[in-house]
Amino acid sequence: MADVQRRGRLLSSPSPRGGPLGLSLVRILPLPVPVDREKTCPLLLRVFTKVGGHHNENEFVVRGKEPNDEVQIYTLIDATLRELTDLVKEVAPESRQICLS
């Protein structure tokens, strides 16, 4: 277990009371592996933006008849959510508006 903890990072701290039999449950995440951007093929991420609501899952049943508000992003597996969000905001300016309702 100590081997895994040294190689990973702790997601949550152990419970002060512990779990069954006094053991604390700890989830370990592996450290991210650096991506060689010269050798790694990008992936296609299809994002469907809709201002003021959500798409219905029935809109995605038939392949090729998805909603028209699609943004296609070619990215690498190590992209952060912030990077992806910024890309969507650049090409879909209507997604910049904040809806607090």
KOLVO-311885 format. One record per residue (C-alpha): residue number from 1; residue in three letters; z, y, x. Coordinates in steps of 0.5 Angstrom, whole numbers, plus 2048, in hexadecimal, padded with zeros to 3 digits. Example, Ala and Ser with C-alpha at 12.3 -4.5 7.8 and 13.67 -1.06 7.14 Angstrom:
   n res  up north east
   1 Ala 810   7F7  819
   2 Ser 80E   7FE  81B
This chain:
   n res  up north east
   1 Met 800   800  800
   2 Ala 802   805  806
   3 Asp 7FB   803  808
   4 Val 7F7   806  802
   5 Gln 7FC   80C  802
   6 Arg 7FA   80E  808
   7 Arg 7F2   80D  807
   8 Gly 7F3   810  800
   9 Arg 7F6   816  7FD
  10 Leu 7FB   816  7F8
  11 Leu 7F9   818  7F1
  12 Ser 800   818  7ED
  13 Ser 807   818  7F0
  14 Pro 80B   812  7EE
  15 Ser 810   812  7E8
  16 Pro 817   814  7EA
  17 Arg 81A   80E  7E6
  18 Gly 814   809  7E8
  19 Gly 810   804  7E4
  20 Pro 812   7FD  7E2
  21 Leu 816   7FA  7E7
  22 Gly 818   800  7EA
  23 Leu 811   801  7ED
  24 Ser 80D   808  7EC
  25 Leu 806   808  7EA
  26 Val 802   80C  7EF
  27 Arg 7FA   80D  7EF
  28 Ile 7F7   80E  7F5
  29 Leu 7F0   811  7F6
  30 Pro 7EB   80F  7FC
  31 Leu 7EA   815  800
  32 Pro 7E3   818  7FF
  33 Val 7DD   815  804
  34 Pro 7D9   81B  807
  35 Val 7D2   81A  804
  36 Asp 7CC   81B  809
  37 Arg 7C8   820  806
  38 Glu 7C2   81E  80A
  39 Lys 7C2   816  808
  40 Thr 7C5   816  801
  41 Cys 7C0   817  7FB
  42 Pro 7C3   81C  7F6
  43 Leu 7C4   81A  7EF
  44 Leu 7C1   81D  7E8
  45 Leu 7C7   820  7E4
  46 Arg 7C4   822  7DD
  47 Val 7C9   827  7D9
  48 Phe 7C8   829  7D2
  49 Thr 7CB   830  7D1
  50 Lys 7CD   832  7CA
  51 Val 7D0   839  7C8
  52 Gly 7D5   838  7C3
  53 Gly 7D6   831  7C2
  54 His 7D4   82A  7C4
  55 His 7CE   826  7C3
  56 Asn 7CF   820  7BF
  57 Glu 7CE   819  7C2
  58 Asn 7C8   817  7BD
  59 Glu 7C4   81D  7C1
  60 Phe 7C4   818  7C7
  61 Val 7C2   811  7C3
  62 Val 7BA   812  7C4
  63 Arg 7B8   812  7CC
  64 Gly 7B4   818  7CD
  65 Lys 7B6   81C  7C6
  66 Glu 7BC   81F  7C9
  67 Pro 7BE   826  7C8
  68 Asn 7BA   82C  7CB
  69 Asp 7BF   82F  7CF
  70 Glu 7BF   82B  7D5
  71 Val 7C1   82D  7DC
  72 Gln 7BF   828  7E1
  73 Ile 7C3   828  7E7
  74 Tyr 7C1   824  7EE
  75 Thr 7C8   824  7F2
  76 Leu 7CB   81F  7F7
  77 Ile 7D1   81B  7F5
  78 Asp 7D6   81F  7F8
  79 Ala 7D5   826  7F4
  80 Thr 7DB   829  7F1
  81 Leu 7DB   82B  7EA
  82 Arg 7DB   832  7EC
  83 Glu 7D5   832  7EF
  84 Leu 7D2   82E  7E9
  85 Thr 7D5   833  7E5
  86 Asp 7D2   839  7E9
  87 Leu 7CB   836  7E9
  88 Val 7CB   835  7E1
  89 Lys 7CD   83C  7E0
  90 Glu 7C7   83F  7E5
  91 Val 7C2   83B  7E0
  92 Ala 7C5   83C  7DA
  93 Pro 7C8   843  7D9
  94 Glu 7CA   841  7D2
  95 Ser 7CF   83C  7D5
  96 Arg 7D3   842  7D8
  97 Gln 7D6   845  7D2
  98 Ile 7DD   843  7D0
  99 Cys 7DF   840  7C9
 100 Leu 7E6   840  7C8
 101 Ser 7E5   83E  7C1
